[in-house]
Amino acid sequence: MKVKRIVANVETQNISKARYFYGEVLGLDQLMDMGFIATYGSNEKMDTQISFLSEG
């Protein structure tokens, strides 16, 4: 079996701060936003993703 991606899920109570840092500062694209969970990533050299969730 080949691993295609690993996504880290990080708990936060302030998703907007994560949005600013990972989106604006690091320049990652927002791949998903469901209100309580948002995923950022890039396909530049390799698939990189990180998710932030406030519940669950």
C-alpha positions in Angstrom: 0.0 0.0 0.0 1.3 3.4 -0.9 0.7 6.4 1.4 -0.7 9.3 -0.7 -0.9 11.9 2.0 -0.8 12.5 5.7 -2.9 15.3 7.1 -2.3 16.7 10.6 -5.4 17.8 12.5 -4.7 20.5 15.0 -7.3 21.6 17.6 -7.8 25.3 17.9 -10.5 27.6 19.4 -9.6 30.4 16.9 -9.6 29.2 13.3 -9.3 32.7 12.0 -5.8 33.0 13.5 -4.9 29.7 11.7 -6.4 31.1 8.5 -4.2 34.2 8.7 -1.0 32.4 9.5 -1.3 29.4 7.1 -3.1 31.3 4.4 -1.5 34.8 4.4 1.9 34.2 6.0 2.8 30.8 4.6 0.8 31.2 1.4 -1.1 27.8 1.6 -4.4 27.5 -0.3 -7.6 26.9 1.6 -8.7 23.5 0.4 -11.8 23.1 2.6 -13.8 25.2 5.1 -16.8 23.6 6.9 -16.9 26.2 9.7 -15.6 24.0 12.5 -12.7 22.5 10.4 -10.6 24.2 7.7 -7.8 22.5 5.7 -4.9 24.3 4.0 -2.4 22.8 1.6 -0.2 23.1 -1.5 0.6 21.0 -4.5 3.8 22.8 -5.4 6.4 20.0 -4.8 4.4 17.5 -2.8 1.0 17.3 -1.3 1.1 19.1 2.0 -2.0 19.6 4.1 -2.9 20.6 7.6 -6.4 20.9 9.2 -7.6 23.0 12.1 -10.7 22.1 14.0 -12.6 23.6 16.8 -14.9 20.6 17.6 -15.0 16.9 17.2 
